[in-house]
Amino acid sequence: MSRRPALAVAALLLAAACGISPTDVMERGGPPVVRVPPPSKTIYLLKDGELTLEPADVDSDSVSSLLTALFEASTQPLGDRDTALRGFAFEGTEDSLNPVQRDEVKLPRTSTLTVFIRGDGTLTEPGKAQIVCTAQQDTTVEEVKIVRRYVDRPSSTTEGRLTCGEFK
């Protein structure tokens, strides 16, 4: 008889004799689950005519989601805060990278975010500031171009390429 099976049996007996008795599995509660709340970001509203950051619950951390929350705020009572965007609706964004060249040197690229809005009222400087500063919380957005479409006519107006620093 070979000594290997006997050694294996002896090792098994030694392990079982270490003084720890086996137990059954006991339930102690449900499995651990991470609950992530929806991102809570900020939008720029007005307080006493000045830009102020205010919390906004958004669906995602995208710029479009923040701008949607900004324009939705203009349809609600805001207490001691205000908005210069009443009468305007957010229609979407388009992102572009500058410069776009085929053989460019690998440098950080700048991004221009075009924000499309609809409305016939006057888009004031505080209204532009709310849009631009809310969008530029995303650090990849270098400048914001606002394109305003009108409700009763097919034309549109470009409000220029703006940065938040111009309004502060």
C-alpha positions as CSV (number, residue, x, y, z in Angstrom):
1,M,0.0,0.0,0.0
2,S,1.2,3.5,-0.9
3,R,2.0,5.9,1.8
4,R,0.4,8.9,-0.1
5,P,-3.3,8.1,0.6
6,A,-2.4,7.5,4.2
7,L,-0.7,10.8,4.5
8,A,-3.7,12.6,2.9
9,V,-6.0,10.9,5.4
10,A,-3.8,11.9,8.3
11,A,-3.6,15.6,7.0
12,L,-7.4,15.6,6.7
13,L,-7.8,14.3,10.3
14,L,-5.4,16.8,11.6
15,A,-7.3,19.7,9.9
16,A,-10.6,18.5,11.3
17,A,-9.1,18.2,14.8
18,C,-8.0,21.8,15.1
19,G,-10.9,22.6,17.4
20,I,-13.1,24.5,15.1
21,S,-16.5,22.9,14.6
22,P,-18.3,23.4,11.3
23,T,-21.6,25.4,11.3
24,D,-24.4,25.9,8.9
25,V,-24.8,29.1,6.9
26,M,-26.7,31.7,8.9
27,E,-28.7,34.6,7.2
28,R,-27.7,37.9,8.7
29,G,-29.7,40.2,6.3
30,G,-29.9,41.1,2.7
31,P,-26.9,41.6,0.5
32,P,-25.0,44.9,0.6
33,V,-26.4,47.3,-2.0
34,V,-25.0,50.7,-2.9
35,R,-27.7,53.2,-3.4
36,V,-26.5,56.2,-5.5
37,P,-28.8,59.2,-5.4
38,P,-29.3,61.1,-8.6
39,P,-26.6,63.7,-9.1
40,S,-27.3,67.0,-7.4
41,K,-25.8,69.8,-9.3
42,T,-26.2,73.5,-9.3
43,I,-27.6,76.0,-11.7
44,Y,-27.3,79.8,-11.8
45,L,-30.3,81.8,-10.8
46,L,-30.6,85.5,-9.7
47,K,-30.8,86.8,-6.2
48,D,-31.0,90.6,-5.9
49,G,-30.0,90.9,-9.5
50,E,-26.7,88.9,-9.0
51,L,-25.8,85.4,-10.2
52,T,-26.1,82.8,-7.4
53,L,-25.6,79.1,-7.4
54,E,-28.6,77.1,-6.4
55,P,-29.0,73.3,-6.1
56,A,-30.9,71.5,-8.8
57,D,-31.8,67.8,-8.9
58,V,-31.0,66.5,-12.3
59,D,-31.4,63.2,-14.1
60,S,-27.7,63.0,-15.1
61,D,-24.6,65.1,-14.7
62,S,-24.7,66.2,-18.4
63,V,-24.8,69.9,-19.4
64,S,-28.1,69.3,-21.2
65,S,-29.6,68.0,-18.0
66,L,-28.4,71.1,-16.1
67,L,-29.8,73.4,-18.7
68,T,-33.1,71.6,-18.7
69,A,-33.3,72.2,-14.9
70,L,-32.4,75.9,-15.4
71,F,-35.2,76.5,-17.9
72,E,-37.7,74.4,-15.9
73,A,-36.9,76.7,-12.9
74,S,-38.1,79.6,-15.0
75,T,-41.6,78.2,-14.9
76,Q,-41.8,77.8,-11.2
77,P,-42.1,80.2,-8.3
78,L,-38.6,80.8,-6.9
79,G,-39.2,82.7,-3.7
80,D,-36.4,85.2,-3.1
81,R,-34.6,84.1,-6.3
82,D,-35.4,85.0,-9.8
83,T,-34.6,84.2,-13.4
84,A,-34.2,86.2,-16.6
85,L,-35.3,83.2,-18.7
86,R,-39.0,83.5,-18.4
87,G,-40.6,83.1,-21.8
88,F,-37.7,81.1,-23.2
89,A,-37.5,77.3,-23.7
90,F,-34.4,75.1,-23.9
91,E,-34.3,73.1,-27.2
92,G,-30.9,71.3,-26.9
93,T,-27.2,71.5,-27.3
94,E,-24.5,70.8,-29.9
95,D,-20.9,70.3,-29.0
96,S,-18.0,71.1,-31.3
97,L,-14.2,70.8,-30.8
98,N,-11.9,73.6,-31.8
99,P,-9.7,73.5,-33.8
100,V,-10.7,70.6,-36.0
101,Q,-7.6,69.8,-38.0
102,R,-6.4,66.5,-39.5
103,D,-2.8,66.5,-38.4
104,E,-3.0,68.6,-35.3
105,V,-0.5,68.4,-32.5
106,K,-1.9,66.5,-29.5
107,L,-2.9,69.4,-27.3
108,P,-5.9,69.9,-25.1
109,R,-8.8,70.7,-27.3
110,T,-11.3,73.4,-26.6
111,S,-15.0,72.9,-26.8
112,T,-17.7,75.3,-27.9
113,L,-21.1,74.4,-26.7
114,T,-24.0,75.7,-28.8
115,V,-27.2,76.1,-26.8
116,F,-30.4,76.4,-28.7
117,I,-33.3,78.2,-27.1
118,R,-36.7,79.4,-28.3
119,G,-38.5,82.6,-27.4
120,D,-39.5,86.0,-28.6
121,G,-38.6,88.1,-25.6
122,T,-35.4,90.0,-25.0
123,L,-32.6,87.8,-23.9
124,T,-30.9,90.1,-21.3
125,E,-27.3,90.0,-20.1
126,P,-28.4,88.2,-16.8
127,G,-30.2,85.6,-18.9
128,K,-27.2,85.0,-21.0
129,A,-25.1,84.8,-17.9
130,Q,-27.4,82.2,-16.4
131,I,-27.1,80.0,-19.5
132,V,-23.3,80.4,-20.0
133,C,-22.3,80.0,-16.3
134,T,-24.5,77.0,-15.8
135,A,-23.0,75.3,-18.9
136,Q,-19.4,76.2,-18.0
137,Q,-19.6,74.3,-14.8
138,D,-18.5,71.4,-17.1
139,T,-14.9,72.3,-17.3
140,T,-14.6,70.9,-20.9
141,V,-16.8,73.8,-22.2
142,E,-14.5,76.7,-23.1
143,E,-17.2,78.9,-24.5
144,V,-20.9,79.0,-25.1
145,K,-22.7,80.1,-28.3
146,I,-26.4,80.8,-27.8
147,V,-28.6,80.4,-30.8
148,R,-32.1,81.9,-30.3
149,R,-35.0,80.7,-32.5
150,Y,-38.2,82.6,-32.7
151,V,-41.7,81.2,-32.1
152,D,-43.4,83.0,-35.0
153,R,-40.7,83.2,-37.6
154,P,-38.1,80.8,-39.1
155,S,-35.1,83.0,-38.5
156,S,-32.6,82.7,-35.6
157,T,-30.2,85.0,-33.8
158,T,-26.7,84.1,-32.6
159,E,-25.9,85.8,-29.3
160,G,-22.1,85.4,-29.8
161,R,-19.5,83.2,-28.2
162,L,-19.5,83.9,-24.5
163,T,-17.7,82.8,-21.3
164,C,-18.8,83.1,-17.7
165,G,-15.9,85.3,-16.9
166,E,-17.5,88.1,-19.0
167,F,-20.4,88.3,-16.7
168,K,-18.7,88.3,-13.3
